[in-house]
Amino acid sequence: MHQPSLTLDLCQSLTRLTRQMLETDQCKTQTHVLGRGRIYRITVELTPVPPEQIDDVIKAYQ
């Protein structure tokens, strides 16, 4: 299943969020955001990619 690509800006923001979460030893967090007049629940969970799958992840971005 192919998922739409995120913009570079969004990827950079997610990378910053990931760094902040790891610095505080968090692997999962939840918050609420407002968008288009509605409130959304956002859950972020960091799941490490096993070493044997890294090549597949890199290929997905090529």
C-alpha positions, 0 to 999 in steps of 0.5 A, spaced: 500 500 500 503 506 497 502 512 502 502 519 499 509 523 501 509 528 506 513 535 504 520 536 506 517 541 511 513 536 515 518 531 515 523 536 518 518 537 523 517 530 525 524 529 525 524 535 531 519 532 534 522 525 534 529 528 537 525 532 543 521 525 544 527 521 545 531 526 549 525 525 554 525 518 553 518 518 550 516 513 545 509 515 545 505 521 546 498 524 545 495 531 544 490 535 541 490 540 535 485 544 531 485 544 524 479 546 519 475 548 525 475 541 528 479 538 534 483 532 532 487 527 537 494 526 535 498 520 537 505 519 535 509 512 537 516 511 535 517 504 533 525 502 531 526 499 524 529 493 525 536 493 522 534 487 516 528 492 514 533 498 513 534 497 506 527 496 504 525 503 508 531 507 504 528 504 497 521 506 499 524 513 499 527 513 492 
